[in-house]
Amino acid sequence: MTHEARGLARVAAIHAMDPAQPVLKVGTMDQILAGSLSRQRLTMLLLAAFASLALILAAVGISSVLSYGVRRRGREIGIRMALGAVPADILRMMILDGMRPALIGMAIGLAAAFALGRVLSGLVFGVSAAGPATFAAVAVILAAVALIACLAPARRATRVHPLRALREE
């Protein structure tokens, strides 16, 4: 039985009980609820798509800036390596240099999210304005993406040969 046939059967059942009863829209509660939430679902789908795009752009940006920093600081890294810095020290230094702005940005973003959470809570069905689990999950995901974006340039910095870095500049 098709969806339309089921709807006609429901209308016939209602008219059998009370022929004077006007019937405008027949459907299950799930169908009516899904129809009323379709706009919010579309809004959240678009928000998730743009948030994913922003996350990818942030990761590419962090990686690019850190790669530029590795190239710009090649001489410094070479001198550190020549003076006895081990690759783990260089790796730690470069990751901290990349994560510091990301963590500061996350702190500012979390503060803004708490402040603007009340305004946006009308768009998100079933989530409170200041859901700590949501904020924690977003912070962990952003920190993980920033760390992953920092790893490749930081590992590249550990491969800087001290003599080559000193000769280049």
N, C-alpha and C positions, 0 to 999 in steps of 0.2 A: 504494500500500500504506500503510495507516494505521500509526501508531506501535505500536498494540497488536498488529497482525498481524506487524509486523517482530519484536517481542519474542517472539511465539509461534514464529516461524520460527527465531529464535536458540535458543530452548529445545529445539525439535525437533532442531536440528543438534547441540546438546550431548548430548542423549539418544541420538542416532544413534551418536555416538562412544563414549559410556560411559553406559549406561542406569542404572547405580547411582549416578551422580553427582548429588548434590542441587543443585538450582538455586533460589536464593532471589530473586535480583534480576538482571535482565538489562538491560544498557544499554551505551552507548558510554562511553568514559572521559570525554568532554566532558559527557555527561548526568550522570554520577555526580559529577564535579567541580562542575558547576553546582548540583546539589542540595545538595552539602555546603557550598557557599559562599553559599547563599541567605540565611541568617540574617545573615551579615556584610554582604552587599549591602544588605539592608533596613536594618541599623544605619547603614551609611554613607549611604544615601539619606536617612534621617531626619536624620542629622547635617548633611548638606549643605543640607537644607531649612531646618533651624533656623539654620544659619550664614548662609544667604542672608537670612532674616528678620532676624537680628541685624544684618547689614550694612545693610539698608534702614533699620532703626530707628536705627542709629548715624548714618547720613547725614541722616535727618530731624532727629535730635537736634542734630547739629552745626549744621545750617542754621538751626534754630529758635533756638538759643542765640546764634548770631552775629547773626541778625536782631534779636533782643532787644537785643543789645549795640549794634547800629547805632542803634536807636531811643533807647536809654538815653544813648548818647554823641553824640547829634545835635548838641548845643550844642558839644561839644569838636571834632567834625568841622567844624562851621560856622566856629568860630574858627580852626582850622588852615587851612581854605580861604581865609578872609578875610585871614590873614597870609601867604598865598602858596603854600600847599601845592598841588601839582598833583594831579589825579585819580590819577595813577600812584602817588604817595606814599600817598594814602589807601587805594588798592586793596592795595598791598603791606602796609601796616600792618594792615588788616583780615584779609587772608589769613594773615599771620603770627600774629595773635591767635587765629585759628581753628585753624591747623595745630599750634600749640605744644602744646595739650592732647592732640591726636590723636597727635602724635609721641611724647609722653611715655607715653601709653597703649600705643602700639605697642611701645615699648622694654620696658615692664613686661610686656606680653603675650608678647613674644618670650622674655624671661627665664623666665617661667612655663612657656611651651611647651617650652623646652629642659629644664626641671626635670621636667615631667610627661610628656615625650615617651615615656619608657620605659614608663610605665604604659599609655598609650594605643596603643602600637605593636602590641599584641595584637589590636586591633580593625581595624587597617588592613592589608589584604593587599597585600604587595609594596612597602611603603613603610617605609624605615628610621625609627628613633625620632627621629633628628635629621637628616632630609633637608634639606640646605641649599637645594636648589632649591625645595622646598615652602615653607620659611620665607621665602625671598626673594620668591616669587610672592605669598604672602599679604601680606607687607609692602607690596609694590608696589600690589597691588589696594586695600588699606586706605588707603594714602596717596593714591591716585588718587580714591577715593570721597570722602575727606575734603576734598581739593582742589576737587572738583566741588561738594560741599556748601557750601564757603566762597565760591564764585564769585558766586552770585546776591546774597547779602547784601552782599558786598564791592562789587559793582558798584552796588548800591543806595546804598551809602555815598558813592560818588563823585558821585552826583547830588544830594547835599544842597546846597541853596542857602544860602549863609552868612547872609543877612539873615533868611530864613524860620526857620532854626534858632535864631538869636539871639532872635527875637520870640516863639517858642513857649514858652520857659521863663521 
